[in-house]
């Protein structure tokens, strides 16, 4: 098969790709060497701003298939019938480190799913843990600053990490998850995914339900100890990326079964703790899992930059039958995620192939901006209403309205009768086996003992004591032993 002719960006043939043009055989370079200037200029611009969080990631395409009837809960078309399949793109990621960071580290993992539905793209942006460290988005920049590289030392500092947690008792539950056995997944294939937030489903009759998503891995849970992770990182910093690509390439397609917990909307105000608190889980005894379908990944991206780095997930991309809840963290993310992509990728990032709808087409009055590729034709108007048969509103809300009451202002979340920052952390600790408790305590102590301020250590120890007396006693003893060595 004959090879294509090498060309410049404008399509002109390149005569020599080995030698720059010079003024004589040994002379200086010529400004007229368009091929050289274009090549260097493009190279200088190959990178875009990385994500502030979830920078290091992997992704794959696949499908979601409905296995169980949930039409009584939602009118979303892609969930309307058993056997219905929808194309998806999934991105996994670590949270705190930069784009070049290692995969096998102790860190939550992002678990983001883009459903290319016939009613538009639906983005479900979650993690591999069902809870998070904070409950108000106002503290998110502070939290992330404490977890990322220190402005002076340029490395993650235990003093910063634990100082923030010392002032955030609600983080105790997620800290217990993070330093437990599931804190370092062996691969992206061997971890669960969670929507984490509470979302709203609305059925065809307008009845509203609050739901939590659970993607249970069908490969089984596999995790690494701290020692195994250190060895893995030393051997292959890209272990999760390599594992995912190679598994799909050899036809071993990872899959997850999707379940939801369902709370009738009317039960939310009287539930014993705030059901919209991201630092808490709903006990399965109260709201058991209900199976929905199966997620399968079966195709690798052709280009990691174009399809993984430029993939944009926004929790505010809902479809009819699905909407937000009053979860304050979710409400903050509805703005922040989309805005981050407008900064990183430009206002027209939704026109990139990985982000554009596939089962339908976008029809709106958005025009122009950096890198606009869809003018929508010479006859399409860029204003509404108009007399030229432009797209019109449906008049049908995507989801049921949320009831509100009271005065505007900076309010803490409403307190329910059993709201507590420590109880569920203690329950998680008491569910662990003796060996799991020993590893949890060793992991926490190994990090907390590096803190230089006694008051920060004492505040964090108080949180573990409040969660469970045995938990606190063990962590305190382990930290003391390490600091005395």
Sine and cosine of phi, psi and omega as CSV:
sin_phi,cos_phi,sin_psi,cos_psi,sin_omega,cos_omega
0.00,0.00,0.81,-0.59,-0.03,-1.00
-0.91,0.41,0.58,-0.82,0.01,-1.00
-0.99,0.16,0.50,-0.87,0.10,-1.00
-0.94,0.35,0.48,-0.88,0.11,-0.99
-0.97,0.25,0.74,-0.67,0.08,-1.00
-0.92,0.40,0.73,-0.68,-0.05,-1.00
-0.75,-0.66,0.24,-0.97,0.18,-0.98
-0.97,0.24,0.03,-1.00,0.02,-1.00
-0.88,0.48,-0.49,0.87,-0.01,-1.00
-1.00,0.07,-0.01,1.00,0.07,-1.00
1.00,-0.10,0.01,1.00,0.02,-1.00
-0.97,0.24,0.62,-0.79,-0.02,-1.00
-0.91,0.41,0.58,-0.81,0.03,-1.00
-0.99,-0.13,0.83,-0.56,-0.03,-1.00
-0.98,0.20,-0.63,0.78,-0.10,-1.00
-0.58,-0.81,0.89,-0.46,0.02,-1.00
-0.96,-0.29,0.23,0.97,-0.03,-1.00
-0.93,-0.37,-0.46,0.89,-0.12,-0.99
-0.75,-0.66,0.75,-0.66,0.08,-1.00
-0.96,0.28,0.44,-0.90,0.05,-1.00
-0.97,0.22,0.73,-0.69,-0.03,-1.00
-0.75,-0.66,0.26,-0.97,0.11,-0.99
-1.00,0.09,1.00,0.07,-0.10,-0.99
1.00,0.07,0.24,-0.97,-0.07,-1.00
-0.84,0.55,-0.57,0.82,-0.02,-1.00
-0.90,-0.44,0.25,0.97,-0.11,-0.99
-1.00,0.08,0.04,-1.00,0.03,-1.00
-0.94,0.35,0.29,-0.96,-0.02,-1.00
-0.94,0.34,0.40,-0.92,-0.02,-1.00
-0.98,-0.18,0.72,-0.69,0.05,-1.00
-0.90,0.43,-0.35,0.94,-0.03,-1.00
-0.98,0.19,-0.06,1.00,-0.01,-1.00
-0.97,0.26,0.99,0.10,-0.09,-1.00
-0.87,0.49,-0.60,0.80,-0.03,-1.00
-0.90,0.43,-0.70,0.72,0.03,-1.00
-0.90,0.44,-0.76,0.65,-0.04,-1.00
-0.88,0.47,-0.67,0.74,0.00,-1.00
-0.91,0.42,-0.65,0.76,-0.03,-1.00
-0.91,0.41,-0.69,0.72,0.02,-1.00
-0.94,0.34,-0.64,0.77,-0.01,-1.00
-0.90,0.43,-0.66,0.75,0.05,-1.00
-0.90,0.43,-0.67,0.74,0.00,-1.00
-0.86,0.51,-0.65,0.76,0.01,-1.00
-0.90,0.44,-0.35,0.94,-0.10,-0.99
-0.91,-0.41,0.29,0.96,-0.05,-1.00
-0.95,0.33,-0.38,0.92,-0.04,-1.00
-0.96,-0.26,0.57,-0.82,0.06,-1.00
-0.91,-0.41,0.21,-0.98,0.05,-1.00
-0.83,0.56,0.78,-0.63,0.04,-1.00
-0.97,0.23,0.32,-0.95,0.06,-1.00
-0.87,0.50,0.63,-0.78,0.07,-1.00
-0.92,0.40,-0.64,0.77,0.15,-0.99
-0.84,-0.55,0.40,-0.92,-0.01,-1.00
0.88,0.47,0.57,0.82,-0.05,-1.00
-0.94,0.35,-0.66,0.75,-0.06,-1.00
-1.00,0.04,0.93,-0.38,-0.09,-1.00
-0.54,-0.84,0.23,-0.97,0.05,-1.00
-0.71,-0.71,0.37,-0.93,-0.03,-1.00
-0.45,-0.89,0.26,-0.96,0.02,-1.00
-0.33,-0.94,0.39,-0.92,0.07,-1.00
-1.00,-0.09,0.32,-0.95,0.06,-1.00
-0.03,-1.00,-0.53,-0.85,0.01,-1.00
-0.55,-0.83,0.36,-0.93,0.14,-0.99
-0.89,-0.46,0.77,-0.64,0.00,-1.00
-0.87,-0.50,0.78,-0.62,0.03,-1.00
-0.96,0.28,0.79,-0.62,0.02,-1.00
-0.93,-0.36,-0.29,0.96,-0.07,-1.00
-0.68,-0.74,0.57,-0.82,-0.06,-1.00
-0.95,0.30,0.86,-0.51,0.08,-1.00
-0.82,-0.57,0.36,0.93,-0.04,-1.00
-0.91,0.41,-0.30,0.96,0.07,-1.00
-0.97,0.25,-0.21,0.98,-0.07,-1.00
-0.95,-0.30,-0.54,0.84,-0.08,-1.00
-0.54,-0.84,0.52,-0.85,0.08,-1.00
-0.99,-0.14,0.20,0.98,0.04,-1.00
-0.85,0.53,0.80,-0.61,-0.12,-0.99
-0.90,0.44,-0.58,0.82,-0.07,-1.00
-0.96,0.29,-0.16,0.99,0.07,-1.00
-0.93,-0.36,0.26,0.96,-0.23,-0.97
-0.98,0.21,-0.42,0.91,-0.12,-0.99
-0.55,-0.84,0.60,-0.80,0.08,-1.00
-0.88,0.47,0.72,-0.70,-0.02,-1.00
1.00,-0.08,-0.19,0.98,-0.02,-1.00
-0.94,0.33,0.72,-0.69,-0.01,-1.00
-0.91,-0.41,0.62,-0.79,0.03,-1.00
-0.74,-0.68,0.73,-0.68,0.04,-1.00
-0.93,0.38,0.58,-0.81,0.00,-1.00
-0.69,-0.72,0.35,-0.94,0.26,-0.97
-0.78,-0.62,0.74,-0.68,-0.05,-1.00
-0.86,-0.50,0.71,-0.71,0.08,-1.00
-0.86,-0.51,0.80,-0.60,0.11,-0.99
-0.97,-0.25,0.40,-0.92,-0.04,-1.00
-0.26,-0.96,0.38,-0.92,0.32,-0.95
-1.00,0.09,0.16,-0.99,-0.12,-0.99
-0.97,-0.26,-0.80,0.60,-0.27,-0.96
-1.00,0.08,-0.56,0.83,-0.18,-0.98
-0.99,0.13,0.14,-0.99,-0.02,-1.00
-0.99,0.14,0.00,-1.00,-0.09,-1.00
-0.85,0.52,-0.56,0.83,-0.02,-1.00
-1.00,-0.02,0.19,0.98,-0.04,-1.00
-0.93,0.36,0.26,-0.96,0.02,-1.00
-0.98,0.21,0.39,-0.92,-0.03,-1.00
-1.00,0.09,-0.70,0.71,-0.14,-0.99
-1.00,0.06,0.93,0.36,-0.02,-1.00
-0.82,-0.57,0.32,-0.95,0.04,-1.00
-0.98,0.18,0.96,-0.28,-0.13,-0.99
-0.18,-0.98,0.57,-0.82,0.17,-0.99
-0.87,0.50,0.38,-0.92,0.05,-1.00
-0.91,-0.42,0.72,-0.69,0.12,-0.99
-0.96,0.29,0.56,-0.83,0.00,-1.00
-0.63,-0.77,1.00,-0.01,-0.10,-0.99
-0.92,-0.38,0.75,-0.66,-0.05,-1.00
-0.84,-0.54,0.80,-0.61,0.10,-0.99
-0.95,-0.31,0.91,-0.40,0.04,-1.00
-1.00,-0.06,0.87,-0.49,0.03,-1.00
-1.00,0.04,0.99,0.15,-0.12,-0.99
-1.00,-0.01,0.24,-0.97,0.01,-1.00
-0.95,0.30,-0.17,0.99,0.07,-1.00
-0.96,-0.27,0.28,0.96,-0.04,-1.00
0.94,-0.35,0.16,-0.99,-0.01,-1.00
-0.97,0.23,0.71,-0.71,0.12,-0.99
-0.92,-0.40,0.86,-0.51,-0.01,-1.00
-0.96,-0.27,0.84,-0.54,0.09,-1.00
-0.93,-0.37,0.93,-0.36,-0.18,-0.98
-0.91,-0.41,0.98,-0.20,-0.06,-1.00
-0.76,-0.65,-0.34,-0.94,-0.02,-1.00
-0.72,-0.69,-0.03,-1.00,0.08,-1.00
-1.00,-0.05,0.19,0.98,0.11,-0.99
-0.82,-0.57,0.54,-0.84,-0.05,-1.00
-0.99,0.16,-0.11,0.99,-0.03,-1.00
-0.75,-0.66,0.05,-1.00,0.02,-1.00
-0.64,-0.77,0.03,-1.00,-0.13,-0.99
-0.99,0.17,-0.46,0.89,-0.11,-0.99
-0.72,-0.69,0.21,-0.98,-0.06,-1.00
-0.83,-0.55,-0.03,1.00,0.00,-1.00
-0.76,-0.65,0.78,-0.63,-0.07,-1.00
-0.91,0.41,-0.29,0.96,0.03,-1.00
-0.88,0.47,-0.43,0.90,-0.01,-1.00
-1.00,-0.07,-0.02,1.00,-0.08,-1.00
-0.90,0.44,-0.75,0.66,0.04,-1.00
-0.85,0.52,-0.64,0.77,0.02,-1.00
-0.90,0.44,-0.72,0.70,0.01,-1.00
-0.86,0.52,-0.76,0.65,-0.04,-1.00
-0.91,0.42,-0.63,0.78,0.06,-1.00
-0.85,0.52,-0.62,0.78,-0.03,-1.00
-0.94,0.34,-0.42,0.91,-0.07,-1.00
-1.00,-0.06,-0.34,0.94,-0.07,-1.00
-1.00,-0.06,-0.14,-0.99,-0.11,-0.99
-0.90,0.43,0.70,-0.71,0.02,-1.00
-0.91,0.42,0.66,-0.75,-0.03,-1.00
-0.87,0.50,-0.48,0.88,-0.01,-1.00
-1.00,-0.04,-0.79,0.61,-0.09,-1.00
-0.99,0.17,-0.40,0.92,0.00,-1.00
0.97,0.22,0.22,0.97,0.03,-1.00
-0.72,-0.69,0.28,-0.96,0.07,-1.00
-0.94,0.35,0.77,-0.64,-0.08,-1.00
-0.93,-0.36,0.84,-0.54,0.07,-1.00
-0.82,0.57,-0.55,0.83,0.04,-1.00
-0.84,0.54,-0.69,0.72,-0.02,-1.00
-0.94,0.33,-0.72,0.70,-0.04,-1.00
-0.83,0.56,-0.79,0.61,-0.10,-0.99
-0.98,0.18,-0.42,0.91,0.06,-1.00
-0.91,0.42,-0.68,0.74,0.05,-1.00
-0.89,0.45,-0.74,0.67,-0.01,-1.00
-0.88,0.47,-0.52,0.86,0.04,-1.00
-0.87,0.49,-0.50,0.86,0.00,-1.00
-0.98,-0.17,0.17,0.99,-0.02,-1.00
-0.72,-0.69,0.96,0.26,-0.04,-1.00
-0.85,0.53,-0.44,0.90,0.01,-1.00
-0.91,0.41,-0.23,0.97,0.01,-1.00
-0.98,0.20,-0.18,0.98,-0.13,-0.99
-0.85,0.52,-0.61,0.79,0.00,-1.00
-0.90,0.44,-0.77,0.64,-0.01,-1.00
-0.93,0.37,-0.57,0.82,0.06,-1.00
-0.87,0.50,-0.62,0.78,0.03,-1.00
-0.91,0.41,-0.63,0.78,0.12,-0.99
-0.89,0.46,-0.74,0.67,-0.13,-0.99
-0.90,0.44,-0.65,0.76,-0.05,-1.00
-1.00,-0.04,0.00,1.00,0.10,-0.99
-0.99,0.14,-0.12,-0.99,-0.09,-1.00
-0.87,0.49,-0.49,0.87,-0.05,-1.00
-1.00,0.06,0.13,0.99,-0.03,-1.00
-0.93,0.36,-0.38,0.93,0.02,-1.00
-0.75,-0.66,1.00,-0.05,0.04,-1.00
-0.89,0.46,0.56,-0.83,0.04,-1.00
-0.94,0.35,-0.48,0.88,0.05,-1.00
-0.28,-0.96,0.19,-0.98,0.09,-1.00
-0.92,0.39,-0.45,0.89,-0.04,-1.00
-0.95,0.30,-0.40,0.92,-0.14,-0.99
-0.95,-0.32,0.64,0.77,0.07,-1.00
-0.65,-0.76,0.40,-0.91,0.10,-1.00
-0.99,0.13,0.26,-0.96,0.14,-0.99
-0.81,-0.58,0.51,-0.86,-0.02,-1.00
-0.68,-0.74,0.59,-0.80,0.16,-0.99
-0.93,0.36,-0.37,0.93,0.02,-1.00
0.90,0.43,-0.86,0.51,0.04,-1.00
-0.92,0.39,0.24,-0.97,0.20,-0.98
-1.00,-0.07,0.73,-0.68,0.03,-1.00
-0.88,-0.48,0.18,-0.98,0.03,-1.00
-0.92,-0.38,0.74,-0.67,0.20,-0.98
-0.94,-0.34,0.59,-0.81,0.03,-1.00
-0.77,-0.64,0.77,-0.64,-0.02,-1.00
-1.00,0.00,-0.03,-1.00,-0.10,-1.00
-0.91,0.42,-0.36,0.93,0.02,-1.00
-1.00,0.01,0.05,1.00,-0.01,-1.00
0.99,0.10,0.10,1.00,0.01,-1.00
-0.97,0.23,0.72,-0.70,-0.10,-0.99
-0.96,-0.29,0.59,-0.81,0.06,-1.00
-0.70,-0.72,0.54,-0.84,0.17,-0.99
-0.99,-0.16,0.67,-0.74,-0.11,-0.99
-0.72,-0.69,0.44,-0.90,0.19,-0.98
-0.82,-0.57,0.70,-0.72,-0.06,-1.00
-1.00,-0.07,0.65,-0.76,0.07,-1.00
-0.73,-0.69,0.91,-0.41,0.12,-0.99
-0.99,-0.15,0.95,-0.30,-0.04,-1.00
-1.00,-0.05,0.84,-0.54,-0.03,-1.00
-0.91,0.42,0.70,-0.71,0.06,-1.00
-1.00,0.02,-0.01,1.00,0.06,-1.00
-1.00,-0.02,-0.16,0.99,-0.09,-1.00
1.00,0.02,0.48,-0.88,0.04,-1.00
-0.97,0.23,0.79,-0.61,0.11,-0.99
-0.71,-0.71,0.75,-0.66,-0.05,-1.00
-0.74,-0.67,0.22,-0.97,0.01,-1.00
-0.92,-0.40,0.62,-0.79,0.18,-0.98
-0.96,0.28,0.20,-0.98,0.02,-1.00
-0.85,0.52,-0.63,0.78,-0.01,-1.00
-0.94,0.35,-0.67,0.74,0.03,-1.00
-0.91,0.42,-0.63,0.78,0.00,-1.00
-0.91,0.42,-0.68,0.73,0.02,-1.00
-0.88,0.48,-0.64,0.76,0.04,-1.00
-0.92,0.39,-0.66,0.75,0.00,-1.00
-0.90,0.44,-0.71,0.70,0.01,-1.00
-0.88,0.47,-0.64,0.77,0.02,-1.00
-0.91,0.41,-0.51,0.86,-0.01,-1.00
-1.00,0.06,-0.62,0.78,-0.07,-1.00
-0.38,-0.92,0.99,-0.15,-0.01,-1.00
-0.91,0.42,-0.33,0.94,-0.03,-1.00
-0.98,-0.21,0.52,0.85,-0.16,-0.99
-0.86,0.51,-0.67,0.74,-0.04,-1.00
-0.94,0.34,-0.67,0.74,0.04,-1.00
-0.88,0.48,-0.75,0.67,-0.04,-1.00
-0.89,0.45,-0.66,0.75,-0.02,-1.00
-0.89,0.46,-0.70,0.71,-0.04,-1.00
-0.91,0.42,-0.74,0.67,-0.02,-1.00
-0.88,0.48,-0.74,0.67,-0.08,-1.00
-0.92,0.38,-0.61,0.79,0.01,-1.00
-0.88,0.47,-0.73,0.69,-0.02,-1.00
-0.92,0.38,-0.63,0.77,0.00,-1.00
-0.89,0.45,-0.56,0.83,0.00,-1.00
-1.00,-0.02,0.16,0.99,0.11,-0.99
1.00,0.05,0.19,0.98,0.08,-1.00
-1.00,-0.07,1.00,-0.05,-0.17,-0.99
-1.00,0.00,0.91,-0.41,-0.01,-1.00
-0.92,0.38,0.50,-0.87,-0.02,-1.00
-0.58,-0.82,0.38,-0.92,0.03,-1.00
-0.69,-0.72,0.56,-0.83,0.11,-0.99
-0.99,-0.17,0.81,-0.59,-0.02,-1.00
-1.00,-0.01,0.78,-0.62,0.14,-0.99
-0.84,-0.54,0.37,-0.93,0.15,-0.99
-0.76,-0.65,0.55,-0.84,0.28,-0.96
-1.00,-0.07,0.64,-0.77,-0.13,-0.99
-0.81,-0.59,0.84,-0.55,0.06,-1.00
-0.88,-0.48,0.88,-0.48,0.12,-0.99
-0.82,0.58,0.69,-0.72,-0.11,-0.99
-0.83,0.55,-0.54,0.84,-0.05,-1.00
-0.92,0.39,-0.33,0.94,-0.03,-1.00
-1.00,0.08,-0.26,0.97,-0.12,-0.99
-0.89,0.45,-0.72,0.69,-0.06,-1.00
-0.87,0.48,-0.52,0.85,-0.07,-1.00
-0.99,-0.16,0.07,1.00,-0.02,-1.00
-0.91,0.41,0.46,-0.89,-0.19,-0.98
-0.92,0.39,-0.40,0.92,0.20,-0.98
-0.72,-0.69,0.24,-0.97,-0.07,-1.00
-0.89,0.45,0.92,-0.39,-0.05,-1.00
-0.95,0.31,-0.12,0.99,-0.01,-1.00
-0.97,-0.26,0.22,0.98,0.02,-1.00
-0.99,0.11,0.90,-0.43,-0.08,-1.00
-0.94,0.35,-0.20,0.98,0.01,-1.00
-1.00,0.01,0.07,1.00,-0.04,-1.00
-0.78,-0.62,0.43,-0.90,0.11,-0.99
-0.97,-0.26,0.36,-0.93,0.17,-0.99
-1.00,0.01,0.84,-0.54,0.05,-1.00
-0.85,0.53,0.69,-0.73,-0.02,-1.00
-0.91,0.41,-0.41,0.91,0.05,-1.00
-0.91,0.42,-0.51,0.86,0.03,-1.00
-0.99,0.13,-0.69,0.73,-0.05,-1.00
-0.70,-0.72,1.00,-0.03,-0.07,-1.00
-0.93,0.37,0.32,-0.95,0.02,-1.00
-0.95,0.32,0.64,-0.77,0.09,-1.00
-0.83,-0.56,0.83,-0.56,-0.09,-1.00
-0.96,0.30,0.62,-0.79,-0.02,-1.00
-0.88,-0.48,-0.78,0.63,-0.09,-1.00
-0.07,-1.00,-0.25,-0.97,-0.13,-0.99
-0.76,-0.65,0.78,-0.63,0.05,-1.00
-0.98,-0.22,0.80,-0.61,-0.03,-1.00
-0.78,-0.63,0.71,-0.70,0.08,-1.00
-0.94,-0.33,0.84,-0.54,-0.13,-0.99
-0.68,-0.73,0.13,0.99,0.00,-1.00
-0.53,-0.85,0.80,-0.60,0.05,-1.00
-0.99,0.16,0.50,-0.86,0.12,-0.99
-0.89,0.45,0.49,-0.87,0.07,-1.00
-0.98,0.19,-0.42,0.91,-0.03,-1.00
-0.58,-0.82,0.89,-0.46,-0.10,-1.00
-0.89,0.46,-0.67,0.74,-0.01,-1.00
-0.90,0.44,-0.77,0.64,-0.10,-0.99
-0.91,0.42,-0.55,0.83,-0.18,-0.98
-0.92,-0.39,-0.37,0.93,0.04,-1.00
-0.97,-0.26,-0.78,0.63,0.01,-1.00
-0.91,0.40,-0.59,0.80,-0.02,-1.00
-1.00,-0.02,-0.02,1.00,0.09,-1.00
-0.90,0.43,0.72,-0.69,-0.05,-1.00
-0.83,-0.56,0.86,-0.50,0.02,-1.00
-0.92,-0.39,0.74,-0.67,-0.03,-1.00
-0.74,-0.67,0.88,-0.47,-0.02,-1.00
-0.86,0.50,-0.26,0.97,0.03,-1.00
-1.00,0.05,0.10,1.00,0.10,-0.99
-1.00,0.07,1.00,0.07,0.01,-1.00
-0.98,-0.21,0.24,-0.97,0.10,-0.99
-0.80,-0.60,0.27,-0.96,0.00,-1.00
-0.81,0.59,0.76,-0.65,-0.01,-1.00
0.98,-0.18,-0.11,0.99,0.01,-1.00
-0.70,-0.71,0.69,-0.72,-0.01,-1.00
-0.43,-0.90,-0.08,-1.00,-0.04,-1.00
-0.99,0.12,0.19,-0.98,0.16,-0.99
-0.90,-0.43,0.00,-1.00,0.06,-1.00
-0.97,0.24,0.09,1.00,0.06,-1.00
-0.76,0.65,0.90,-0.43,-0.10,-1.00
-0.90,0.44,-0.62,0.79,0.03,-1.00
-0.90,0.43,-0.67,0.75,0.06,-1.00
-0.89,0.46,-0.69,0.72,-0.01,-1.00
-0.85,0.52,-0.64,0.77,0.05,-1.00
-0.91,0.40,-0.62,0.78,-0.02,-1.00
-0.94,0.33,-0.41,0.91,0.03,-1.00
-0.84,0.54,-0.56,0.83,0.08,-1.00
-1.00,0.02,-0.75,0.66,-0.25,-0.97
-0.90,0.43,-0.63,0.77,-0.07,-1.00
-0.93,0.38,-0.73,0.68,0.00,-1.00
-0.89,0.45,-0.62,0.78,-0.01,-1.00
-0.92,0.38,-0.60,0.80,0.05,-1.00
-0.87,0.50,-0.63,0.78,-0.01,-1.00
-0.96,0.28,-0.54,0.84,0.08,-1.00
-0.90,0.44,-0.57,0.82,0.06,-1.00
-0.95,0.31,-0.74,0.68,-0.08,-1.00
-0.95,0.32,-0.69,0.73,-0.21,-0.98
-0.91,-0.41,-0.26,0.97,-0.05,-1.00
0.99,-0.17,0.30,-0.95,-0.09,-1.00
-0.92,0.40,-0.35,0.94,-0.01,-1.00
-0.99,-0.15,0.39,0.92,0.01,-1.00
-0.89,0.46,-0.38,0.92,0.01,-1.00
-0.95,0.32,-0.18,0.98,0.04,-1.00
-1.00,-0.01,-0.16,0.99,0.07,-1.00
-0.91,0.42,0.59,-0.81,-0.09,-1.00
-0.80,0.60,-0.65,0.76,-0.05,-1.00
-0.94,0.34,-0.39,0.92,-0.04,-1.00
-0.98,-0.21,-0.31,0.95,-0.06,-1.00
-0.96,0.28,0.51,-0.86,0.10,-0.99
-0.85,0.53,0.57,-0.82,0.02,-1.00
-0.92,-0.39,-0.54,0.84,-0.04,-1.00
-1.00,-0.09,-0.01,1.00,0.08,-1.00
-0.47,-0.88,-0.15,-0.99,0.04,-1.00
-0.76,-0.65,0.51,-0.86,0.04,-1.00
-0.99,0.12,0.77,-0.64,0.05,-1.00
-0.79,-0.62,0.93,-0.36,-0.02,-1.00
-0.42,-0.91,-0.18,-0.98,-0.06,-1.00
-0.93,-0.37,0.25,0.97,0.09,-1.00
-0.95,0.30,0.72,-0.69,-0.02,-1.00
-0.64,-0.77,0.32,-0.95,0.23,-0.97
0.90,0.43,-0.46,-0.89,-0.09,-1.00
1.00,0.09,0.17,-0.99,-0.03,-1.00
-0.86,0.51,0.77,-0.64,0.09,-1.00
0.88,0.48,0.60,0.80,0.07,-1.00
-0.93,0.36,0.79,-0.61,0.00,-1.00
-0.87,-0.50,-0.13,0.99,-0.03,-1.00
-0.87,-0.50,1.00,-0.09,0.00,-1.00
-0.98,0.19,-0.26,0.97,-0.01,-1.00
0.93,0.38,0.26,0.97,0.15,-0.99
1.00,-0.07,0.34,-0.94,-0.09,-1.00
-0.94,0.35,-0.41,0.91,-0.07,-1.00
-1.00,-0.09,-0.12,0.99,-0.03,-1.00
-0.97,0.23,0.76,-0.65,0.01,-1.00
-1.00,0.07,0.43,-0.90,0.01,-1.00
-0.94,-0.35,0.51,0.86,0.06,-1.00
-0.54,-0.84,0.32,-0.95,-0.03,-1.00
-0.47,-0.88,0.67,-0.74,0.08,1.00
-0.97,0.24,0.31,-0.95,0.04,-1.00
-0.54,-0.84,0.11,-0.99,-0.03,-1.00
-0.96,-0.26,0.34,0.94,-0.16,-0.99
-0.86,-0.50,0.51,0.86,0.09,-1.00
0.87,0.49,0.57,0.82,0.09,-1.00
-0.96,0.29,0.20,-0.98,0.00,-1.00
-0.87,0.49,0.58,-0.82,-0.07,-1.00
-0.80,-0.60,0.35,-0.94,0.00,-1.00
-0.94,0.34,0.35,-0.94,0.01,-1.00
-1.00,-0.04,-0.44,0.90,-0.10,-1.00
0.97,0.24,0.11,0.99,-0.03,-1.00
-0.91,-0.41,0.93,-0.36,0.03,-1.00
-0.86,0.52,0.53,-0.85,0.01,-1.00
-0.93,0.38,-0.53,0.84,-0.07,-1.00
-0.57,-0.82,0.10,-1.00,-0.03,-1.00
-0.95,0.30,0.48,-0.88,0.03,-1.00
-0.93,0.36,0.43,-0.90,0.06,-1.00
-0.98,-0.20,0.75,-0.66,0.00,-1.00
-0.96,0.28,0.69,-0.73,0.05,-1.00
-0.74,-0.67,0.40,-0.92,0.03,-1.00
-0.38,-0.93,0.38,-0.93,0.09,-1.00
0.98,-0.18,-0.11,-0.99,-0.08,-1.00
-1.00,-0.08,0.48,-0.88,0.11,-0.99
-0.93,0.36,0.46,-0.89,0.01,-1.00
0.40,-0.92,0.04,-1.00,0.02,-1.00
-1.00,0.00,0.99,-0.11,-0.10,-1.00
-0.95,-0.30,0.60,-0.80,0.25,-0.97
-0.94,0.34,0.38,-0.92,0.01,-1.00
-0.87,0.49,0.56,-0.83,0.00,-1.00
-0.84,0.54,0.70,-0.71,-0.01,-1.00
-1.00,0.06,0.73,-0.69,0.11,-0.99
-0.98,-0.20,0.16,-0.99,-0.17,-0.99
-0.88,0.48,-0.54,0.84,-0.07,-1.00
-0.91,-0.41,0.39,0.92,0.05,-1.00
-0.91,0.41,0.74,-0.67,-0.07,-1.00
-0.32,-0.95,0.65,-0.76,-0.04,-1.00
-0.99,0.13,-0.20,0.98,-0.19,-0.98
-0.87,-0.49,-0.37,0.93,-0.15,-0.99
-0.86,0.52,-0.73,0.68,-0.05,-1.00
-0.94,0.33,-0.50,0.87,0.12,-0.99
-0.89,0.45,-0.66,0.75,0.05,-1.00
-0.91,0.41,-0.63,0.78,0.05,-1.00
-0.89,0.46,-0.67,0.75,0.03,-1.00
-0.89,0.46,-0.68,0.73,0.03,-1.00
-0.87,0.49,-0.70,0.72,-0.05,-1.00
-0.95,0.33,-0.31,0.95,0.08,-1.00
-0.97,0.23,-0.31,0.95,-0.09,-1.00
-0.98,0.22,0.49,-0.87,0.13,-0.99
-0.96,0.30,0.18,-0.98,0.01,-1.00
-0.87,0.50,-0.65,0.76,0.00,-1.00
-0.92,0.40,-0.63,0.77,0.03,-1.00
-0.91,0.42,-0.64,0.77,0.04,-1.00
-0.89,0.46,-0.66,0.75,-0.01,-1.00
-0.88,0.47,-0.67,0.74,0.01,-1.00
-0.93,0.36,-0.65,0.76,0.04,-1.00
-0.85,0.52,-0.76,0.65,-0.03,-1.00
-0.89,0.46,-0.68,0.73,0.00,-1.00
-0.90,0.44,-0.64,0.77,0.00,-1.00
-0.92,0.40,-0.71,0.71,0.00,-1.00
-0.90,0.43,-0.74,0.67,-0.05,-1.00
-0.89,0.46,-0.60,0.80,0.01,-1.00
-0.88,0.47,-0.51,0.86,0.03,-1.00
-1.00,0.00,-0.75,0.66,-0.07,-1.00
-0.90,0.44,-0.53,0.85,-0.02,-1.00
-0.92,0.39,-0.26,0.97,0.02,-1.00
-0.99,0.13,-0.16,0.99,0.00,-1.00
-0.94,0.35,0.67,-0.75,-0.10,-1.00
-1.00,-0.01,-0.30,0.96,-0.06,-1.00
-0.98,-0.21,0.82,-0.58,-0.01,-1.00
-0.90,0.44,-0.60,0.80,-0.05,-1.00
-0.91,0.41,-0.58,0.82,0.05,-1.00
-0.92,0.39,-0.67,0.75,0.04,-1.00
-0.88,0.48,-0.72,0.69,-0.05,-1.00
-0.89,0.46,-0.65,0.76,0.02,-1.00
-0.89,0.46,-0.66,0.75,0.02,-1.00
-0.94,0.35,-0.63,0.78,0.05,-1.00
-0.88,0.48,-0.59,0.81,0.03,-1.00
-0.88,0.48,-0.57,0.82,0.03,-1.00
-0.91,0.41,-0.68,0.73,-0.01,-1.00
-0.93,0.36,-0.60,0.80,0.09,-1.00
-0.88,0.47,-0.65,0.76,-0.01,-1.00
-0.92,0.38,-0.52,0.85,0.02,-1.00
-0.94,0.33,-0.69,0.73,0.01,-1.00
-0.25,-0.97,0.79,-0.61,-0.04,-1.00
-0.83,0.55,-0.65,0.76,0.02,-1.00
-0.92,0.40,-0.64,0.77,0.05,-1.00
-0.84,0.55,-0.79,0.61,-0.02,-1.00
-0.90,0.44,-0.67,0.74,-0.02,-1.00
-0.88,0.48,-0.68,0.73,-0.03,-1.00
-0.93,0.37,-0.70,0.71,-0.01,-1.00
-0.89,0.45,-0.68,0.73,-0.02,-1.00
-0.87,0.49,-0.71,0.71,0.00,-1.00
-0.91,0.42,-0.65,0.76,-0.02,-1.00
-0.92,0.38,-0.64,0.77,0.03,-1.00
-0.91,0.43,-0.69,0.72,0.00,-1.00
-0.87,0.49,-0.70,0.71,-0.01,-1.00
-0.88,0.47,-0.66,0.75,-0.02,-1.00
-0.94,0.35,-0.58,0.81,-0.02,-1.00
-0.96,0.27,-0.41,0.91,0.01,-1.00
-0.99,0.13,-0.33,0.94,-0.02,-1.00
-0.92,0.40,0.00,0.00,0.00,0.00
